[in-house]
Amino acid sequence: MPTLIAGAVAVVVLYLLLQMFRAANPAVLARALKIVGGVVALAVAAFTGLKGELAVAIPLGIFGAGLLGWSPFGMPGFPNIGGMFGGAGAQRSAGQTSRVRSQFLDMTLDHDSGELDGQIVAGPYAGHSLGEFDLSQLTTMVSGFDAESVALLESYLDRRFPAWRENAEGNAAGRQRRTTTSGKMTDEEAYQVLGLQPGAGPDEIGRAHRALIKKLHPDQGGSTYLAARVNEAKDTLLRTHNG
């Protein structure tokens, strides 16, 4: 009987964990798994090191520290192994953000965390952050937005509420829309989208584009619309440089 109860509990726990994984933001989930993996690897490395098995402990410790992005990999004489895992040792600019603005929304993507946030800049809710509203309130706003603002809002909902489209059957906000941009992107807008300072060279533009496209991949909870804007920004600036 105890075995049967334990088995039932295990099944329930497994089901709940699967539901949590399904609803979790993919970017946040990936970071959490990386942190857990790094901690476990370091713990096993410490255990094997205490047993005198240094041949196993040292590489395992390096691997765990790499997952956590710890500083030893930024020290002279060490290869930038941390960058292989997207940790703090990776070559990137801390605090960089990208901005995309529409008639109703001003969206910001944090390059370090991958978090997407937005400010409402027009309409009855102007001055409020999207984070102040729940899913039902946000989807209600759709009817008052233009197509470009709707696409930005849907990108935000995809990250904050990964399963919202599945639960929006019959709701106009849950259907895919064909979006047209408000016009030709300016150089100033393109620099903001890529998170670059005016005057950045082609190499910087290419690096910023590659980093953002990677973050906006569907597996990372990305957005097709935002990816299209990033591509447009790159093309706009490269045309300017190739003049």
N, C-alpha and C positions, 0 to 999 in steps of 0.2 A: 504493500500500500504506500509506504513512504516513497518508493521509487516512482510509482505512478504519479503521486502528487508533485514530486520534483520534476518529472518530465513535463507535466502540464504547466508548471510555473516557467520552465525553460522555454516552452513554446510561446507562452504569452509574452515573456520578456523579449524573445527574438522578434515577435510580431511588432511590438512597440518600437524596438530599435529600427526595424525596417521602415516603419512609418515615419520616424524621426529623420532617417536618412533621406527618405523620399521628399519630405517637405523642406529640408534644409537648403539654404543657399549654397550652391556648388562651390563658390569661391571660399566661403567661410568654412565649409566642410573640408575642403582640400587643405586649408591652413591648419585646421584642427588635427587632421590625420597626420600631417607632417610634424607637428609639435609632439603628438603622442608617440609617433615613431622615433623621433629624436630622443625623447626621454627614456623610452624602453631600450633603445640601442645603448645609451650611456649607462643605464642600470646594468644591463647584461655585461657591458665592457668592464664595469667596476667589479662585478662578481667574478668574471673570469680572470681579471687582473689579480685579485686577491688570492686566487688559486694558483697563481704563477704562470698562467697561460697567456703570456704577453703577445705571442704571435697572433693570437685571436683578439685579444683585448684592444691592442693599439689601433688596427684598422677599423674595428667596430666602433671604437670611440671617435675616430676621425669621421666616420660615416654619420654617427649620431650628432656630433657637433655641426657637421655640414648641413644636416636637416634643420637644425635650430638656427643656422646662420651665425654662429658664434665667431668672435674676432680672431682666433688663431689663424684663420685662413686669409686674413688681410695682412698678416705680419710678413716682413721680408723673409724670403726663403721658403715660403709655403705657397703652393699653387692656389688659385682662387677656387677651391673646391666648393665653398659655400655657394658660389654663383650657380653651380650646376643644379642646385635645389631651390633656386629662387629666394635664397636667404638674404641676410643683411650684407653678405659679401658680394652680391651681384652688383654689377656696374649699373647704377641708376641714380637719379637725383632724388634725394629725400624731399618730401613735401610738395612734389609736383602734382598739379591738377590739370584736368582738361575741362573746358566749358563749352556747352552747346546751348544756344538761346533760341527760343521761338517767340511767337506773339504773347503766349501766356506763361511760359516756363523758362527758368534759367537753371540748367542742370550742371552739376559738377561731378566729375569722376576723379576720385583720389587714386593716384598711380600706385602708391604703396600698399594700400589696403584693398583696392578694387571696389570700395564702397561708392555707390551712386546716390546722390542726394539732389534735391531740387527746391527752388524757391518759386512761388507763384508771383508773377510780376504784373498781372493785369486781371481785371474781373473782380467779382465780389470778395474773393479770398486773397487779393493782392497783399503781399507782405508776409504771408504765412509760409512755413516750410511744409513740404509734402509729408514729412515725418509726424506732423501733428494730427494727421487724419488716418482713419482706419480704411480697410478695403472698400466697404460699402460707400463711404463718403467720397473716396477717390474715384470710384467708377461712376458715381453720380455726376461728377464734374465733366465727364466726357462730352455730354451733349452741348456744353457751352464752349468747347475748345475747337480750334481749327485743326486740320488734319495733321500738321506738323507737330503741334502740341500734343495731340492724342498719341502720336508715335513715340514721343519722348516719355509721356506718362506711362504708356504700356511697357517701355523699356525699364522704367523704375519699378513697376509692378512685377515684372518678370524676376527682378532681383530680390525684392522684398517679400513677395508672395509667389514663390515658384509654381505653385499649383493653381493659381487664380484662374487661368484660362479654362482649365478643366471644370471649374466650379461656376463658370459664367455662361453656361448654356442658355441660349435665348437672350442673352444680354448683349447689346450692341457693342459694349466695350470689349467683349471677349472674342470678337471676330477680327480677322486680319483686315487691314485697310491698305489701300494703295496710297502711298504718301508722296506728295510733291513738296520740294523745299520752297522756301519763300523767294528764292532768287539765286543769282550767282554768288558764290561764297567770296567774300573779300579776303585779302591777305591778313588783315587784323583778326577776322573770325577764324581763319585757318590756323594761325599761331595759337589762338586760345584753345581750339579743338585739340591740337597736338600737345598743348601745355608747354610751348616754347616761347622764348623771348624773340621779339622782332629782330630780324637779321640773322637768325640761325641758318647755318649752311646746309647743303644737301645731305651731308653725312649725319648731322643731328636730326634732320627731318626723317631720314630713312630709319634711324634707330628708334625715334619716338613712334613712328608709324608701326614698326614691327612689334614693339612692346605693347602698344595699345590694342592692336589687332589680336595679339595673343590673349590679352585680358578679356577681350570682347567675344572670344570663341564661345559657341553655344555650350560647350562642356563646362565653361566657367560661369554660366549664367549670363552669357553675353546677349547682345542685341544686334539684330541684322541692320536696323536703322542706324544705330550709333556707329557700327562698323562702316556703313556706307558713308557717313559723314567724315570719319577718319580718313577713308580712302580719298574722298573729295578734297579734304584739307591738304593731304600729301600732294595730289595732282596740281592743286592750285598753286602751292608754293614752289614746286619744281618747275612749273611753267614760268613762274616769275623769275627764277634763277636762270632758266635756259633762254629767257627773254627773246 
